[in-house]
């Protein structure tokens, strides 16, 4: 196991009816900016619950944070927060709203051009405090310090993280997910699954706790993923999904182990160029990447096939092939296609995707930083 430091300061408040706990976790005299997405929190009653819990605190609402949150939109929220003298942010939504709020929190305290936080990786040393009310289990953003932001005008989708952008608290009430459209539920399951895989399917370092923890989370998703689609009001299923997605990316299973994230980097370029949902890109890229990288990931792929998919018959190569096929089949069972052609994306797009990878410095990806641009091209070609 590798050396590591693990620190996660986010308080989790979990369970039905816990939105009312907001009152105890936000300063009494705070001026609050609620950040939100497309308006579903008005229709499902979540916004009303949040506003009731805020009581007499002055609060304002900024709506319209998109899936794959846009820098252009987020800077409007920064301007509103400054105009209203906001001193606490409250993200009410899924991972995109929370990611966007992390950027808003950082930008409000940043000296200089805020896009430098992403384009130049300028360190973020302070941020406005914020909490979250999670409405879509998927990204784990409610309990980590990272965010992915898009600059639509430039066709860029980039990542930043900072110890200053952990949420102060996150409220997880599984009942608020009952009204989610099936597409968002399916995306959430696949997103969480690939988050785990990126930290697990690398090479062995005798990190037995992390491996077993990751395998347990993957097994949970394979069990409850289809149930989450079939039984939208099953509290136990939604509770387990919500907590699994949080644990998938709160730093715990990634402590002391090598991590990959190449699937995400290649996926980000697909979203930026073609507008696909984040999870849709992951379902396309991961099976192709595992096929291309099967030798460098051989030991862990065998372990994955045995422990997650219970594949024990056949040669080592046959078991690896079967494990990759089971992964693809699971994504498709969750209704996410796994080929670029399923979205009418043509081979001609690969040249543009490769140019963006090179522009963004993504020429040494993977757990060993040996995934060259040539290998990335093979992955996109295999994904066709």
For each residue, the residues with C-beta under 8 A, 3 or more apart:
1: 4 205 206 207 210 256 257
2: 205 207 256 257 258
3: 256
4: 1 255 256
5:
6: 251 252 255
7: 163 251
8: 143 144 166 250 251 252
9: 166 168
10: 142 143 144 166 167 168 169 170 250
11: 25 168 169 170
12: 142 143 169 170 172 246
13: 18 21 25 169 170 171 172
14: 18 171 172 173 239 242 243
15: 18 172 173 174 239
16: 173 174 175 235
17: 20 173 175
18: 13 14 15 21 171 172 173
19: 22 46 49 50 53 133 171 173 176
20: 17 23 49 52 53
21: 13 18 24 25 53 171
22: 19 25 26 50 53 54 90 131 133 171
23: 20 26 53 54 55
24: 21
25: 11 13 21 22 131 168 169
26: 22 23 30 32 54 57 88 90 131
27: 30 87 88
28: 57
29: 57
30: 26 27 57 87 88
31: 57 58 59 60 84 85 86 87 88
32: 26 54 57 58 59 60 86 88 89 90
33: 59 60 61 62 77 80 81 84 86 88 89 90
34: 47 50 51 59 60 61 62 90 92
35: 62 65 77 89 90 91 92 93 97 100 101 104
36: 39 41 47 61 62 63 64 65 91 92 93 97
37: 40 41 63 64 65 66 67 93 94 96 97
38: 63 64 66
39: 36 42 43 63
40: 37 43 44 46 135 179
41: 36 37 44 46 47 50 92 93 135
42: 39 47 48
43: 39 40 179
44: 40 41 135 176 179
45: 48 49
46: 19 40 41 49 50 92 133 135 176
47: 34 36 41 42 50 51 61 92
48: 42 45 51 52
49: 19 20 45 46 52 53
50: 19 22 34 41 46 47 53 54 90 92 133
51: 34 47 48 54 59
52: 20 48 49 55
53: 19 20 21 22 23 49 50
54: 22 23 26 32 50 51 57 59 90
55: 23 52
56:
57: 26 28 29 30 31 32 54
58: 31 32
59: 31 32 33 34 51 54 90
60: 31 32 33 34 80 84 86
61: 33 34 36 47
62: 33 34 35 36 65 76 77 80 81
63: 36 37 38 39
64: 36 37 38 73
65: 35 36 37 62 69 73 74 77 93 96 97 100 101
66: 37 38 69 70 73 96
67: 37 96 277 278
68: 96 148 150 157 271 272 278
69: 65 66 73 74 96 97 99 100 103 149 150
70: 66 73 74 149 150 151 152
71: 74 75 103 114 115 118 149 150 151 152
72: 75 76 151 152 153
73: 64 65 66 69 70 76 77 100
74: 65 69 70 71 77 78 100 103 104 107 149
75: 71 72 78 79 107 114
76: 62 72 73 79 80
77: 33 35 62 65 73 74 80 81 100 104
78: 74 75 81 82 104 107 108 114
79: 75 76 82 83
80: 33 60 62 76 77 83 84 86
81: 33 62 77 78 84 86 89 104 108 128
82: 78 79 85 86 108
83: 79 80
84: 31 33 60 80 81
85: 31 82
86: 31 32 33 60 80 81 82 89 108 128
87: 27 30 31 128 129
88: 26 27 30 31 32 33 128 129 130 131
89: 32 33 35 81 86 101 104 105 128 129 130 131
90: 22 26 32 33 34 35 50 54 59 130 131 132 133
91: 35 36 97 98 100 101 130 131 132 133 167
92: 34 35 36 41 46 47 50 97 132 133 135
93: 35 36 37 41 65 96 97 98 133 134 135 136
94: 37 97 98 134 135 136 137 138 139 184 188
95: 98 99 136 138 139 140 141 142 191
96: 37 65 66 67 68 69 93 99 100 139
97: 35 36 37 65 69 91 92 93 94 100 101
98: 91 93 94 95 101 102 132 134 139 141 142 147 167
99: 69 95 96 102 103 139 141 146 147 148 149
100: 35 65 69 73 74 77 91 96 97 103 104 147 149
101: 35 65 89 91 97 98 104 105 130 132
102: 98 99 105 106 127 130 141 145 146 147 165
103: 69 71 74 99 100 106 107 114 117 147 149 160
104: 35 74 77 78 81 89 100 101 107 108 128
105: 89 101 102 108 109 127 128 129 130 164 165
106: 102 103 109 110 114 117 124 127 160 162 164 165
107: 74 75 78 103 104 110 114 117
108: 78 81 82 86 104 105 127 128
109: 105 106 124 126 127 128 164
110: 106 107 114 117 122 124
111:
112: 116 122
113: 116
114: 71 75 78 103 106 107 110 117
115: 71 118 119 151
116: 112 113 119 120 122
117: 103 106 107 110 114 120 121 122 124 160
118: 71 115 121 149 151 156 158 159 160
119: 115 116 156 158
120: 116 117
121: 117 118 160
122: 110 112 116 117
123: 162
124: 106 109 110 117 127 160 162 164 165
125: 162 164
126: 109 164
127: 102 105 106 108 109 124 130 162 164 165
128: 81 86 87 88 89 104 105 108 109
129: 87 88 89 105 168
130: 88 89 90 91 101 102 105 127 167 168
131: 22 25 26 88 89 90 91 167 168 169 170 171
132: 90 91 92 98 101 141 142 167 169 170 171
133: 19 22 46 50 90 91 92 93 170 171 173 176
134: 93 94 98 137 142 170 171 172 173 176 242 246
135: 40 41 44 46 92 93 94 176 177 180
136: 93 94 95 177 180 184 188
137: 94 134 172 177 188 192 238 241 242 244 245 246
138: 94 95 184 187 188 189 191 192 245 279
139: 94 95 96 98 99 142 191 192 195 245 249 278
140: 95 143 144 192 195 245 246 247 248 249 250
141: 95 98 99 102 132 144 146 147 249
142: 10 12 95 98 132 134 139 167 170 172 246
143: 8 10 12 140 166 167 170 246 249 250
144: 8 10 140 141 161 166 249 250 251
145: 102 161 162 163 164 165 166
146: 99 102 141 159 160 161 165
147: 98 99 100 102 103 141 159 160 161 165
148: 68 99 157 158 159 268 278
149: 69 70 71 74 99 100 103 118 157 158 159 160
150: 68 69 70 71 156 157 158 271 272
151: 70 71 72 115 118 154 155 156 157 158
152: 70 71 72 155
153: 72
154: 151
155: 151 152 272 273 356
156: 118 119 150 151 272 356 360
157: 68 148 149 150 151 268 269 271 272
158: 118 119 148 149 150 151 268 360
159: 118 146 147 148 149 268
160: 103 106 117 118 121 124 146 147 149
161: 144 145 146 147 165
162: 106 123 124 125 127 145 165
163: 7 145 166
164: 105 106 109 124 125 126 127 145
165: 102 105 106 124 127 145 146 147 161 162
166: 8 9 10 143 144 145 163
167: 10 91 98 130 131 132 142 143 170
168: 9 10 11 25 129 130 131
169: 10 11 12 13 25 131 132
170: 10 11 12 13 131 132 133 134 142 143 167 246
171: 13 14 18 19 21 22 131 132 133 134
172: 12 13 14 15 18 134 137 142 242 243 246
173: 14 15 16 17 18 19 133 134 176
174: 15 16 177 235 238 239 241 242
175: 16 17 178 235 238
176: 19 44 46 133 134 135 173 179
177: 135 136 137 174 180 185 238 241 242
178: 175 232 233 238
179: 40 43 44 176 232
180: 135 136 177 184 185 188 232
181: 184 185
182: 185 186 229 232 335
183: 186 187 277 335
184: 94 136 138 180 181 187 188
185: 177 180 181 182 188 189 228 229 232
186: 182 183 189 190 225 229 279 334 335 336
187: 138 183 184 190 191 277 278 279 280 336
188: 94 136 137 138 180 184 185 191 192 241 245 279
189: 138 185 186 192 193 221 224 225 228 241 334
190: 186 187 193 194 279 282 283 331 334 336
191: 95 138 139 187 188 194 195 245 278 279 282
192: 137 138 139 140 188 189 195 196 217 221 241 244 245 248 249
193: 189 190 196 197 218 221 225 248 330
194: 190 191 197 198 263 264 279 282 283 286
195: 139 140 191 192 198 199 245 248 249
196: 192 193 199 200 214 217 218 221 248 253
197: 193 194 200 201 218 260 263 286
198: 194 195 201 259 260 261 263 264
199: 195 196 202 210 214 253 254 257 259 260
200: 196 197 210 211 214 215 218 253 257 300 304
201: 197 198 260 290 297 300 301 304
202: 199 257 258 259 260 297 300 367
203: 258 296 297 299 300 367 368
204: 299 300 303
205: 1 2 256 257 258
206: 1
207: 1 2 210 211 256 257
208: 211 212
209: 212 213
210: 1 199 200 207 213 214 252 253 254 255 256 257
211: 200 207 208 214 215 257 303
212: 208 209 215 216
213: 209 210 216 217 247 252 253
214: 196 199 200 210 211 217 218 253
215: 200 211 212 218 219 304 307 308
216: 212 213 219 220
217: 192 196 213 214 220 221 244 247 248 253
218: 193 196 197 200 214 215 221 222 308
219: 215 216 222 223 308
220: 216 217 223 224 240 244
221: 189 192 193 196 217 218 224 225 241 244
222: 218 219 225 308 330
223: 219 220 227
224: 189 220 221 227 228 237 240 241 244
225: 186 189 193 221 222 228 229 241 330 333 334
226: 229 230 333 334
227: 223 224 230 231 234 237
228: 185 189 224 225 231 232 234 237 238 241
229: 182 185 186 225 226 232 334 335
230: 226 227
231: 227 228 234 237
232: 178 179 180 182 185 228 229 238
233: 178
234: 227 228 231 237 238
235: 16 174 175 238 239
236: 239 240
237: 224 227 228 231 234 240 241
238: 137 174 175 177 178 228 232 234 235 241 242
239: 14 15 174 235 236 242 243
240: 220 224 236 237 243 244
241: 137 174 177 188 189 192 221 224 225 228 237 238 244 245
242: 14 134 137 172 174 177 238 239 245 246
243: 14 172 239 240 246 247
244: 137 192 217 220 221 224 240 241 247 248
245: 137 138 139 140 188 191 192 195 241 242 248 249
246: 12 134 137 140 142 143 170 172 242 243 249 250
247: 140 213 217 243 244 250 252 253
248: 140 192 193 195 196 217 244 245 253
249: 139 140 141 143 144 192 195 245 246 254
250: 8 10 140 143 144 246 247
251: 6 7 8 144 254 255
252: 6 8 210 213 247 255
253: 196 199 200 210 213 214 217 247 248 257
254: 199 210 249 251 257 259
255: 4 6 210 251 252
256: 1 2 3 4 205 207 210
257: 1 2 199 200 202 205 207 210 211 253 254
258: 2 202 203 205 367 368
259: 198 199 202 254 367
260: 197 198 199 201 202 263 365 366 367
261: 198 264 265 365
262: 265 266 289 365 366 371 376 379
263: 194 197 198 260 266 267 282 285 286 289
264: 194 198 261 267 268 282
265: 261 262 268 269 357 360 362 365
266: 262 263 269 270 281 285 289 353 357 362 365 376 379 380
267: 263 264 270 271 278 281 282 284 285
268: 148 157 158 159 264 265 271 272 278 281
269: 157 265 266 272 273 353 356 357 360
270: 266 267 273 274 276 281 284 285 340 345 353
271: 68 150 157 267 268 274 275 276 277 278 281
272: 68 150 155 156 157 268 269 356
273: 155 269 270 349 352 353 356
274: 270 271 343 345 349
275: 271
276: 270 271 280 281 284 343
277: 67 183 187 271 280 281
278: 67 68 139 148 187 191 267 268 271 281 282
279: 138 186 187 188 190 191 194 282 283 336
280: 187 276 277 283 284 336 337 343
281: 266 267 268 270 271 276 277 278 284 285
282: 190 191 194 263 264 267 278 279 285 286
283: 190 194 279 280 286 287 331 334 336 337 338
284: 267 270 276 280 281 287 288 337 338 339 340 342 343 383
285: 263 266 267 270 281 282 288 289 379 383
286: 194 197 263 282 283 289 290 327 331
287: 283 284 290 291 324 327 328 331 338 383
288: 284 285 291 292 379 380 382 383
289: 262 263 266 285 286 292 293 379 382
290: 201 286 287 293 294 297 301 324 327
291: 287 288 294 324 382
292: 288 289 375 378 379 382
293: 289 290 296 297 366 371 375 379
294: 290 291 297 298 301 320 324
295: 298
296: 203 293 366 368 370
297: 201 202 203 290 293 294 300 301
298: 294 295 301 302 316 320
299: 203 204 302 303
300: 200 201 202 203 204 297 303 304
301: 201 290 294 297 298 304 305 320 323 324
302: 298 299 305 306 316 319 320 323
303: 204 211 299 300 306 307
304: 200 201 215 300 301 307 308 309 323
305: 301 302 308 309 311 319 320 322 323 326
306: 302 303 309 310 311 312 319
307: 215 303 304 310
308: 215 218 219 222 304 305 323
309: 304 305 306 322 323 326 327
310: 306 307
311: 305 306 314 319 322 323 326
312: 306 319
313: 318 319
314: 311 318 319 322
315: 318 319
316: 298 302 319 320
317: 320 321
318: 313 314 315 321 322
319: 302 305 306 311 312 313 314 315 316 322 323
320: 294 298 301 302 305 316 317 323 324
321: 317 318 324 325
322: 305 309 311 314 318 319 325 326
323: 301 302 304 305 308 309 311 319 320 326 327
324: 287 290 291 294 301 320 321 327 328
325: 321 322 328 329
326: 305 309 311 322 323 329 330
327: 286 287 290 309 323 324 330 331
328: 287 324 325 331 332 338
329: 325 326 332 333
330: 193 222 225 326 327 333 334
331: 190 283 286 287 327 328 334 336 338
332: 328 329 335 336 337 338
333: 225 226 329 330
334: 186 189 190 225 226 229 283 330 331
335: 182 183 186 229 332
336: 186 187 190 279 280 283 331 332
337: 280 283 284 332 342 343
338: 283 284 287 328 331 332 342 383
339: 284 342 383 384
340: 270 284 343 345 349 380 383 384
341: 344 345 384
342: 284 337 338 339
343: 274 276 280 284 337 340
344: 341
345: 270 274 340 341 349 384
346: 349
347: 350 381 384
348: 351 352
349: 273 274 340 345 346 352 353
350: 347 353 354 377 380 381
351: 348 354 355
352: 273 348 349 355 356
353: 266 269 270 273 349 350 356 357 380
354: 350 351 357 358 373 376 377 380
355: 351 352 358 359
356: 155 156 269 272 273 352 353 359 360
357: 265 266 269 353 354 360 362 363 373 376
358: 354 355 361 362 363 373
359: 355 356
360: 156 158 265 269 356 357
361: 358
362: 265 266 357 358 365 373 376
363: 357 358 372 373
364: 369 370 371 372
365: 260 261 262 265 266 362 369 371 376
366: 260 262 293 296 369 370 371
367: 202 203 258 259 260
368: 203 258 296 371
369: 364 365 366
370: 296 364 366
371: 262 293 364 365 366 368 375 376
372: 363 364 375 376
373: 354 357 358 362 363 376 377
374: 377 378
375: 292 293 371 372 378 379
376: 262 266 354 357 362 365 371 372 373 379 380
377: 350 354 373 374 380 381
378: 292 374 375 381 382
379: 262 266 285 288 289 292 293 375 376 382 383
380: 266 288 340 350 353 354 376 377 383 384
381: 347 350 377 378 384
382: 288 289 291 292 378 379
383: 284 285 287 288 338 339 340 379 380
384: 339 340 341 345 347 380 381
